[in-house]
Amino acid sequence: MNELQFRDDVLDQLQERNPRFHARSYEFVMRALHSVIQSLDEPRHISGRELTEGVRELAIGQYGLLAKAVLEYWGIHGTEDVGRVVFAMVEQGLLVKEDEDRPEDFADLFDFEEAFETNYPWSALS
């Protein structure tokens, strides 16, 4: 089995277990995780807040004003959904968690409307 087949099989399994999330949501959260880790001076466990901020920054960087719409299309409507995606990947064995990590760590970290529309970083467009 090649890497692409493995990736597609894993994404299919994740989406089958959690049909409210598009397969792209898992890939995107994983890319955001890697982006946050790469921005650190040295690798370490990151918090739910750090990851959700990474998701926000990556979404705005890649999709601009459409970031909120893209995430919502994939089933991510709030920071809690980022946590649901993360814990689905933990259950699948793709990510590991610390004993103290909980889905509640992702609850109400920021409002999507505010983060992606009201407080859109317009200066980044210059």
trRosetta pair geometry for C-beta under 8 A, 3 or more apart (Angstrom, degrees):
i j d omega theta_ij theta_ji phi_ij phi_ji
1 5 4.7 -123 -167 90 87 128
1 6 5.5 108 134 -60 116 85
1 9 7.5 -21 -169 -6 141 144
2 5 5.1 95 56 11 71 102
2 6 7.0 -130 103 -6 36 91
3 6 5.6 -55 -148 36 32 114
3 7 6.2 33 155 -20 67 106
4 7 5.7 -52 -146 36 30 111
4 8 6.3 27 156 -15 64 107
5 8 5.8 -56 -145 40 30 109
5 9 6.1 32 155 -21 66 107
6 9 5.8 -57 -148 36 28 111
6 10 6.3 24 156 -16 65 107
7 10 5.9 -57 -148 37 28 108
7 11 6.2 24 156 -15 64 110
8 11 5.8 -56 -143 41 30 110
8 12 6.1 35 155 -22 65 107
9 12 5.7 -54 -147 35 28 113
9 13 6.5 29 154 -19 63 105
10 13 5.7 -55 -151 35 31 111
10 14 6.4 32 152 -19 65 105
10 92 6.7 104 -164 167 94 137
10 94 6.9 105 -178 -76 135 125
11 14 5.6 -52 -146 36 33 112
11 15 6.2 28 157 -15 66 108
11 23 4.0 63 172 -155 115 114
11 26 6.0 -176 -121 62 83 137
11 27 7.1 -3 -102 -46 127 99
12 15 5.9 -59 -145 41 28 107
12 16 6.1 33 154 -24 64 108
12 23 7.1 -8 -70 -98 42 132
13 16 5.6 -53 -144 34 29 114
13 17 6.4 23 158 -12 64 107
13 92 6.6 130 109 -128 117 121
14 17 6.1 -62 -150 41 28 105
14 18 6.1 -30 169 36 66 106
14 21 7.5 -55 142 86 100 117
14 23 6.8 117 75 -120 108 71
14 26 5.2 50 120 -67 161 157
14 88 5.8 95 -153 145 96 119
14 89 7.0 5 -117 -84 133 66
14 92 5.7 -37 -85 -64 92 155
15 18 6.6 -79 -129 68 25 70
15 19 6.2 61 170 -107 67 51
15 21 6.7 -127 -113 87 69 74
15 22 7.1 1 -114 -160 118 24
15 23 4.8 -49 -53 -70 132 82
15 26 7.8 -112 -55 -10 80 129
16 19 6.9 8 -141 -69 20 85
17 88 6.6 158 97 -153 119 107
17 91 7.6 -151 144 101 157 133
17 92 7.6 -175 33 -73 153 104
18 21 5.1 6 125 28 110 107
18 84 7.2 157 -152 153 140 104
18 85 7.8 164 125 -105 158 54
18 88 4.8 -43 -24 -118 153 147
20 75 4.8 134 142 -150 71 134
21 25 4.4 -97 -174 54 104 148
21 26 6.9 99 135 -42 128 84
21 74 6.4 21 -160 157 70 78
21 75 4.0 -140 -103 73 51 147
21 76 7.2 51 -123 -52 98 76
21 81 7.4 155 -89 -174 110 103
21 84 7.3 -178 -49 110 134 110
21 85 5.8 149 -133 -94 161 94
21 88 7.2 -161 37 20 149 165
22 25 5.1 115 62 -16 72 97
22 73 6.9 3 -14 126 149 72
22 74 4.1 -100 40 -139 116 67
22 75 5.7 168 -4 -3 74 105
23 26 6.1 -50 -168 28 47 110
23 27 6.9 41 143 -12 71 106
24 27 5.5 -56 -150 41 44 113
24 28 5.9 44 154 -24 74 108
24 74 5.3 -104 80 -113 98 123
25 28 5.8 -57 -145 38 28 112
25 29 6.3 26 158 -16 65 106
25 71 7.7 87 -114 -149 94 63
25 74 3.9 150 -67 159 95 120
25 75 5.7 -60 -52 52 155 99
25 76 5.5 156 -134 -35 120 110
25 81 8.0 -73 -165 152 141 108
25 85 5.4 -123 140 -111 109 137
26 29 6.1 -54 -144 37 28 106
26 30 6.3 28 155 -17 62 109
26 85 6.0 -164 -92 -167 60 105
26 88 7.3 -92 -98 92 110 120
26 89 6.2 143 -145 -73 102 111
26 94 8.0 54 -174 77 117 167
27 30 5.8 -61 -151 39 28 112
27 31 6.4 29 152 -19 65 106
28 31 5.6 -52 -148 35 32 111
28 32 6.4 33 152 -19 65 104
28 55 7.3 74 138 -136 99 90
28 58 7.2 164 -174 114 87 132
28 59 7.6 53 180 -81 129 87
28 71 7.8 -152 119 -105 158 78
28 74 6.9 11 18 180 143 176
29 32 5.5 -50 -147 36 34 114
29 33 6.4 42 150 -24 64 102
29 51 7.5 37 -165 174 90 114
29 55 6.3 -14 -112 -97 69 115
29 82 6.3 156 -115 -150 120 78
29 85 4.8 156 -24 121 162 135
29 86 6.4 -134 164 -68 143 73
29 89 7.4 -156 94 -19 128 144
30 33 5.5 -48 -149 32 33 116
30 34 6.6 33 152 -16 64 103
30 89 7.2 161 -73 -119 99 160
30 94 7.5 -63 -96 151 125 130
31 34 5.7 -53 -149 37 33 111
31 35 6.3 37 151 -22 65 106
31 58 6.4 150 112 -167 101 156
32 35 5.5 -53 -147 35 33 115
32 36 6.4 33 154 -19 66 103
32 51 6.5 94 121 -167 112 72
32 54 4.2 130 175 125 94 101
32 55 4.4 13 -141 -82 169 58
32 57 7.8 131 -138 59 99 84
32 58 4.6 -133 -98 12 87 148
32 59 8.0 -7 -85 -32 126 80
33 36 6.0 -55 -150 35 29 108
33 37 6.4 26 154 -15 64 109
33 46 7.3 -180 -145 47 76 136
33 51 6.0 -2 -94 -128 76 106
33 54 6.8 117 -77 105 29 151
33 95 7.6 -111 -136 -107 170 128
34 37 5.7 -56 -145 40 31 111
34 38 6.1 31 156 -20 66 108
35 38 5.9 -56 -146 37 27 110
35 39 6.6 27 154 -22 61 107
35 54 5.6 156 82 -166 105 112
35 57 7.6 -155 125 89 139 113
35 58 5.6 150 30 -77 164 120
36 39 5.8 -60 -154 32 31 112
36 40 7.2 38 149 -31 62 99
36 46 5.5 60 127 -115 133 170
36 50 5.6 116 -165 150 141 99
36 51 6.1 -105 -4 -100 164 53
36 53 7.8 104 -102 78 122 86
36 54 3.8 -67 -59 -84 112 148
37 40 5.9 -48 -162 15 38 116
37 43 5.6 22 -169 -122 104 86
37 46 6.7 -118 -75 -28 75 129
40 43 6.3 121 79 -92 132 31
40 44 6.3 -142 174 24 160 90
40 46 7.8 -140 -53 -78 137 109
45 98 5.7 48 -159 -40 161 124
46 50 4.2 -111 -178 85 106 136
46 51 5.7 125 114 -52 120 86
46 54 7.8 28 151 -16 156 140
47 50 4.7 101 54 5 78 100
47 51 7.0 -145 95 -2 43 86
47 105 6.7 -136 -174 177 80 125
48 51 5.8 -58 -147 39 32 109
48 52 6.2 27 158 -17 68 107
48 79 7.7 93 158 169 105 110
48 82 7.6 132 -165 103 87 112
48 83 6.0 9 -140 -90 124 103
48 86 7.6 -145 -115 32 86 165
48 101 7.6 139 -47 -147 100 89
48 105 3.5 150 -8 129 143 101
48 106 4.3 -126 -170 -71 131 68
48 109 6.8 -155 126 -63 98 143
49 52 6.0 -56 -143 38 28 106
49 53 6.3 27 157 -16 63 107
49 105 7.6 -102 -26 167 72 87
49 109 5.4 179 -111 -140 73 132
50 53 5.9 -57 -150 38 29 110
50 54 6.3 33 150 -21 63 107
51 54 5.3 -54 -150 36 34 116
51 55 6.5 39 150 -22 66 99
51 82 6.6 167 119 155 105 128
51 86 6.9 60 134 -80 161 141
51 106 7.9 -48 74 -101 114 104
52 55 5.4 -44 -148 31 38 115
52 56 6.5 41 150 -20 64 101
52 79 4.6 17 -134 -135 149 104
52 82 5.0 145 -100 70 87 164
52 106 6.2 140 -57 -140 127 86
52 109 4.9 107 76 78 159 152
52 110 7.0 167 135 22 127 101
53 56 5.5 -50 -150 35 35 114
53 57 6.3 33 153 -17 67 106
53 109 7.9 -109 -47 146 77 132
54 57 5.8 -53 -142 39 31 109
54 58 6.1 27 160 -15 66 109
55 58 6.1 -59 -144 41 26 107
55 59 6.0 27 158 -21 63 111
55 71 7.7 87 162 -112 111 134
55 76 7.7 -122 175 170 141 155
55 82 5.4 -129 -12 -116 165 134
56 59 5.9 -60 -146 36 25 111
56 60 6.4 18 160 -12 63 108
56 67 7.8 73 -155 158 53 143
56 110 7.2 8 -71 63 149 145
56 115 5.6 -78 -132 166 133 131
56 116 7.3 -136 -143 -71 91 84
57 60 6.1 -58 -146 40 28 106
57 61 6.0 28 155 -19 64 113
58 61 5.5 -58 -144 41 29 114
58 62 6.0 12 163 -6 67 112
59 62 6.3 -66 -141 45 23 97
59 63 5.6 -35 -178 34 65 114
59 67 3.8 102 146 -156 100 111
59 68 7.8 93 149 -57 137 39
59 70 6.7 -177 -153 71 101 118
59 71 5.8 -11 -127 -51 146 118
59 116 7.4 -45 112 -107 129 116
60 63 7.1 -73 -112 59 17 72
60 64 6.5 55 -168 -108 55 25
60 67 5.0 -36 -80 -58 50 159
60 116 7.1 -160 -79 -124 97 76
60 120 7.4 167 -129 -146 123 78
60 121 6.5 71 169 32 153 109
60 124 7.0 66 145 80 119 162
61 124 7.9 -97 -93 173 65 143
62 67 7.5 111 66 -101 75 93
63 66 4.5 -101 168 80 100 88
63 67 4.2 141 81 -82 111 61
63 69 7.9 -148 158 58 135 84
63 70 4.7 -103 -133 3 165 148
64 67 6.5 -169 74 -33 20 93
64 125 7.5 76 -138 -94 112 101
65 120 6.9 21 -106 -142 74 152
66 69 5.0 -63 -165 49 69 115
66 70 5.5 72 136 -29 91 102
67 70 5.9 -58 -146 35 27 109
67 71 6.4 21 160 -13 64 108
67 116 5.2 -144 85 -140 108 118
68 71 6.0 -57 -147 40 29 108
68 72 6.1 26 156 -16 65 111
68 112 5.7 122 -132 167 107 104
68 113 7.5 74 -136 -96 153 39
68 116 3.7 141 -57 117 110 156
68 117 6.3 -28 -14 -42 154 95
69 72 5.8 -58 -144 41 28 110
69 73 6.3 35 154 -26 64 104
70 73 5.7 -52 -150 30 30 114
70 74 6.7 21 153 -11 62 107
71 74 5.8 -63 -155 42 33 108
71 76 4.2 -71 176 78 92 109
71 77 7.6 161 124 -75 96 30
71 112 7.5 -145 87 -141 137 129
71 116 7.9 -141 26 -80 131 157
72 75 7.5 83 -171 -52 33 7
72 76 6.7 -99 -79 71 33 56
72 77 5.4 62 -117 -94 83 73
72 112 7.8 112 -64 163 103 155
75 81 6.5 -170 131 -164 74 135
76 81 4.3 171 -134 112 60 132
76 82 6.2 59 -146 -65 120 66
76 85 6.8 -23 -89 -32 110 135
77 81 5.6 105 36 -22 62 147
77 112 6.5 -110 173 -8 48 161
78 81 5.5 111 57 2 61 98
78 82 7.9 -108 111 -3 44 85
78 108 7.8 -13 172 -85 123 45
78 111 7.8 -34 -128 -135 96 41
78 112 5.6 -110 -97 -28 58 116
79 82 5.3 -41 -158 24 48 116
79 83 6.9 49 146 -16 67 99
79 106 5.0 -162 146 173 87 80
79 107 6.9 133 94 -141 107 8
79 108 6.6 -151 53 -34 124 6
79 109 4.1 -177 -159 33 171 100
79 110 6.1 108 -47 39 130 64
79 112 7.8 -169 -31 -57 70 86
80 83 5.5 -53 -160 36 39 115
80 84 6.5 42 144 -22 68 101
80 103 7.5 50 -156 166 78 95
80 106 5.5 132 -111 112 36 101
80 107 5.4 35 -87 -105 96 58
80 108 7.4 21 -48 -34 99 52
81 84 5.2 -45 -145 33 41 115
81 85 6.4 44 153 -20 66 99
82 85 5.8 -53 -154 35 32 112
82 86 6.4 34 148 -19 64 106
82 106 5.5 -157 76 -156 91 134
83 86 5.5 -53 -145 36 34 114
83 87 6.2 24 160 -12 68 107
83 103 4.7 115 151 -155 126 68
83 104 7.8 136 -169 -18 165 10
83 105 6.6 154 -112 68 128 75
83 106 2.8 -162 -50 30 121 153
83 107 7.3 -26 -1 -47 156 57
84 87 6.1 -57 -141 42 28 103
84 88 6.3 35 154 -24 62 105
84 103 6.8 47 -76 -143 57 119
84 106 7.8 -133 -16 81 58 152
85 88 5.7 -53 -150 32 29 114
85 89 6.7 26 152 -15 62 105
86 89 5.8 -62 -157 38 31 108
86 90 6.5 35 146 -22 67 103
86 95 6.4 -62 -166 67 73 162
86 106 7.2 164 27 -57 132 146
87 90 5.0 -41 -144 31 43 119
87 91 6.4 47 154 -20 66 98
87 97 7.7 13 -109 -56 73 146
87 103 5.4 -33 -35 -85 152 98
88 91 5.7 -50 -151 35 32 112
88 92 6.4 28 150 -15 63 109
89 92 5.5 -55 -143 41 35 111
89 94 4.2 -71 -173 66 91 117
89 95 4.5 57 118 6 108 111
90 93 7.7 48 176 -66 30 21
90 94 7.4 -86 -68 55 23 71
90 95 4.9 -58 -79 78 65 94
90 96 6.9 101 -130 -120 87 17
90 97 5.1 7 -126 -24 140 113
97 101 4.0 -121 -174 64 109 143
98 101 4.8 112 54 -21 74 102
101 105 6.2 -60 -154 -5 63 151
102 105 5.2 129 65 -22 70 92
103 106 6.2 -57 -177 30 53 107
103 107 7.7 72 132 -45 70 93
104 107 5.0 -25 -159 -9 57 124
106 109 6.4 -65 -165 -19 46 122
110 114 6.7 -123 173 77 90 110
110 115 4.6 78 136 -59 128 130
111 114 4.1 64 78 17 108 111
111 115 6.2 166 79 -12 52 90
112 115 5.8 -60 -133 44 28 106
112 116 5.6 -7 178 9 68 117
113 116 7.0 -71 -132 49 13 87
113 117 5.5 -42 -172 38 55 120
113 118 6.3 49 136 -12 75 108
114 117 7.2 -63 -99 55 9 77
114 118 4.5 -39 -133 47 52 125
114 119 5.5 29 165 4 73 107
115 118 7.8 27 -7 48 19 86
115 119 6.1 -30 -117 60 28 109
116 120 6.5 25 170 -86 33 88
117 120 5.9 -15 -144 -41 17 108
121 124 4.3 54 115 -8 110 115
121 125 8.0 157 109 -16 69 79
122 125 5.7 -46 -169 19 52 115
122 126 7.9 64 141 -32 67 91
123 126 5.7 -32 -167 4 52 118
